[in-house]
Amino acid sequence: MSDDIRIRRLAAGDWDDVVALEERAYAASGLSEGRAALESRGRASPDTCFALEHRGRFGGYLLALPYPLFHCPDLSRAEATGAAPAGRESNMHAHDLVIAEELRGRGLAPVMLAHLAETARERGFATISLVAVRGSDVLWTPLGYRADPGVVLPASYGDRAVYMSMPLRPSEPLPLVRAVADTDDPLAGSPPKVEVG
C-alpha cells in the first residue's frame, strides 16, 4: 500500500465526513441510512469500523460489526442497544463501504476489506458477510464472496440486493482484484457500499 494511504479506526470527528459521503453514494437510490443508523453501527463495534486516509485527508470508510450469519441490519433502523443476538461471535458483517469519489478506481475497497478480514481473523471470526446492492454481487465474487440466495433480506435493501458470505481461513489472504479505472460509475473499481440489513 502507498505511503499516501492509511487505514485507521474511525474516530468521533469522522462522522460528518462519513454521513456526507454515504449520502452522496446512496441517497439517489433510496439506500441512504441517515446519521443515527450509521453511528449506531459504529457504536456496536468501534474496533471494526475504519477510516481510509489519503495524504492525511478522509478518503472513505468501512463499517463492520459482528452479526449472526445469514442475518443483517435493516437499513431503516439503528442498532439496538443491549444484549447481542446469538451467533454474533462467529460472523463479521461488512455493513457499509464507501470510497471518496476522487479515490475510486484505485482498488482501495479490496484493500480495506483485506484489512477487515485480517482483523476478523485475529479476533477468531469464522466468516465475513455482506449485502451486495444494486447488482454489485458481480464485484464481490472475485474477492471470494458467494451468494446465499436463501437469505431473505429486509425490504430496505431494494429488490436487487444479494446476501453474500465468505469463510475466513487462517492462512489465506483475501484475493485482490485490479480496479476498473476511468468510468462514470461512482462505485466502479471499489465494490459498492457494503450494506447489511
C-alpha positions as CSV (number, residue, x, y, z in Angstrom):
1,M,0.0,0.0,0.0
2,S,1.2,3.5,-0.8
3,D,2.6,5.7,1.9
4,D,-0.1,8.2,0.9
5,I,-2.8,5.7,2.1
6,R,-3.5,4.8,5.8
7,I,-6.3,2.7,7.3
8,R,-7.2,3.6,10.9
9,R,-10.0,3.2,13.4
10,L,-13.0,5.5,12.7
11,A,-12.8,8.5,15.1
12,A,-15.6,10.6,16.6
13,G,-14.6,13.5,14.4
14,D,-15.1,11.4,11.2
15,W,-18.9,11.2,11.3
16,D,-19.6,14.4,9.4
17,D,-17.5,13.0,6.5
18,V,-19.0,9.5,6.8
19,V,-22.6,10.9,6.6
20,A,-21.8,13.2,3.7
21,L,-20.0,10.5,1.7
22,E,-22.7,7.9,2.4
23,E,-25.5,10.3,1.3
24,R,-23.7,11.2,-1.9
25,A,-23.3,7.5,-2.7
26,Y,-26.8,6.2,-1.8
27,A,-29.4,8.9,-1.4
28,A,-30.4,8.9,-5.1
29,S,-31.1,5.1,-5.0
30,G,-33.0,5.3,-1.7
31,L,-30.4,3.3,0.2
32,S,-29.1,6.1,2.5
33,E,-29.4,5.2,6.2
34,G,-29.0,8.5,7.9
35,R,-26.7,9.6,10.6
36,A,-28.4,7.9,13.6
37,A,-28.3,4.4,11.9
38,L,-24.7,4.9,10.7
39,E,-23.5,6.0,14.1
40,S,-25.3,3.1,15.8
41,R,-23.3,0.6,13.6
42,G,-20.1,2.3,14.7
43,R,-21.1,2.2,18.4
44,A,-21.9,-1.5,18.1
45,S,-18.3,-2.4,17.1
46,P,-15.9,0.6,17.2
47,D,-12.9,-1.7,16.8
48,T,-14.0,-2.9,13.4
49,C,-15.1,0.4,11.8
50,F,-12.3,2.0,9.8
51,A,-11.5,5.3,8.0
52,L,-9.3,5.5,4.9
53,E,-6.9,8.5,4.8
54,H,-5.2,9.7,1.7
55,R,-2.4,12.2,2.3
56,G,-3.9,13.0,5.7
57,R,-7.4,13.6,4.4
58,F,-10.6,11.5,4.9
59,G,-11.0,9.3,1.8
60,G,-13.5,6.6,2.7
61,Y,-14.8,4.3,5.4
62,L,-15.8,0.8,6.3
63,L,-18.4,0.0,8.9
64,A,-18.4,-3.6,10.1
65,L,-19.9,-5.3,13.1
66,P,-20.4,-8.8,14.5
67,Y,-23.8,-10.1,13.2
68,P,-25.3,-13.6,13.1
69,L,-24.5,-15.4,9.8
70,F,-27.5,-15.1,7.3
71,H,-28.8,-12.0,9.1
72,C,-28.1,-8.3,8.6
73,P,-29.0,-4.9,9.9
74,D,-32.1,-3.3,8.5
75,L,-31.1,0.0,6.7
76,S,-34.2,1.7,8.1
77,R,-33.3,1.1,11.8
78,A,-30.5,1.9,14.1
79,E,-28.8,-0.9,16.0
80,A,-30.5,-1.8,19.3
81,T,-28.5,-1.4,22.4
82,G,-28.3,-4.2,25.0
83,A,-27.8,-7.9,24.6
84,A,-26.2,-9.1,21.4
85,P,-28.1,-11.7,19.3
86,A,-26.7,-15.2,19.4
87,G,-24.3,-16.1,16.7
88,R,-22.6,-12.7,16.5
89,E,-19.4,-14.1,17.8
90,S,-18.6,-16.2,14.7
91,N,-19.5,-13.8,11.8
92,M,-18.3,-10.4,10.9
93,H,-20.6,-8.4,8.8
94,A,-19.2,-5.8,6.4
95,H,-22.1,-3.4,6.5
96,D,-21.0,-0.3,4.6
97,L,-18.0,0.6,2.5
98,V,-17.7,3.8,0.5
99,I,-14.6,5.3,-1.1
100,A,-14.4,9.0,-1.8
101,E,-15.1,10.0,-5.4
102,E,-11.6,11.2,-6.2
103,L,-10.1,7.9,-5.0
104,R,-12.3,5.5,-6.8
105,G,-10.7,3.2,-9.4
106,R,-7.5,2.6,-7.4
107,G,-8.5,-0.7,-5.8
108,L,-8.8,0.7,-2.3
109,A,-12.1,-1.1,-1.4
110,P,-10.4,-4.5,-1.6
111,V,-7.5,-3.2,0.5
112,M,-10.0,-2.1,3.2
113,L,-11.8,-5.5,3.0
114,A,-8.4,-7.3,3.4
115,H,-7.7,-5.2,6.5
116,L,-11.1,-6.1,7.9
117,A,-10.5,-9.8,7.1
118,E,-7.2,-9.8,9.0
119,T,-8.8,-8.0,11.9
120,A,-11.7,-10.6,11.9
121,R,-9.2,-13.5,11.7
122,E,-7.2,-12.1,14.7
123,R,-10.4,-12.0,16.7
124,G,-11.4,-15.5,15.9
125,F,-14.3,-14.9,13.4
126,A,-15.1,-17.7,11.0
127,T,-16.9,-15.8,8.3
128,I,-17.5,-12.4,6.8
129,S,-20.8,-11.5,5.3
130,L,-22.2,-8.5,3.3
131,V,-25.2,-7.4,1.3
132,A,-24.4,-6.5,-2.3
133,V,-26.8,-3.8,-3.5
134,R,-27.8,-2.5,-7.0
135,G,-26.5,-5.6,-8.8
136,S,-23.0,-5.3,-7.3
137,D,-22.7,-9.0,-6.4
138,V,-20.5,-9.4,-9.6
139,L,-17.9,-7.2,-8.0
140,W,-17.8,-9.3,-4.8
141,T,-17.4,-12.7,-6.3
142,P,-13.7,-12.3,-7.4
143,L,-13.0,-11.4,-3.8
144,G,-14.2,-14.8,-2.6
145,Y,-17.8,-13.9,-1.6
146,R,-20.5,-16.3,-2.6
147,A,-24.2,-15.6,-2.8
148,D,-26.5,-17.1,-0.2
149,P,-29.8,-17.0,-2.2
150,G,-32.0,-18.4,0.5
151,V,-31.5,-15.4,2.8
152,V,-34.5,-13.1,3.0
153,L,-33.3,-9.5,3.2
154,P,-35.2,-6.5,4.7
155,A,-37.1,-4.5,2.0
156,S,-34.9,-1.5,2.8
157,Y,-32.1,-3.0,0.6
158,G,-34.2,-3.0,-2.6
159,D,-35.0,-5.8,-5.0
160,R,-31.5,-6.3,-6.4
161,A,-29.8,-7.0,-3.1
162,V,-27.9,-10.2,-2.6
163,Y,-26.7,-11.6,0.7
164,M,-23.1,-13.0,0.4
165,S,-20.6,-14.6,2.7
166,M,-17.1,-15.9,2.7
167,P,-15.3,-18.3,5.1
168,L,-12.1,-16.9,6.8
169,R,-9.3,-19.4,6.6
170,P,-6.4,-18.5,8.9
171,S,-3.7,-18.7,6.3
172,E,-5.5,-17.3,3.2
173,P,-5.4,-13.6,2.5
174,L,-8.3,-12.1,0.5
175,P,-7.6,-12.1,-3.2
176,L,-7.1,-8.6,-4.6
177,V,-8.5,-7.7,-8.0
178,R,-7.4,-4.9,-10.3
179,A,-9.8,-2.0,-10.2
180,V,-11.6,-0.6,-13.2
181,A,-10.5,3.0,-13.9
182,D,-11.9,5.9,-16.0
183,T,-15.6,5.2,-15.6
184,D,-18.5,7.4,-14.7
185,D,-19.8,4.8,-12.2
186,P,-19.1,6.2,-8.7
187,L,-18.6,2.7,-7.3
188,A,-16.5,1.1,-10.1
189,G,-13.1,0.0,-9.0
190,S,-14.3,-0.2,-5.5
191,P,-17.1,-2.5,-4.5
192,P,-20.2,-0.6,-3.8
193,K,-21.4,0.3,-0.3
194,V,-21.4,-2.9,1.6
195,E,-24.8,-2.8,3.3
196,V,-26.3,-5.3,5.6
197,G,-29.9,-5.3,6.6
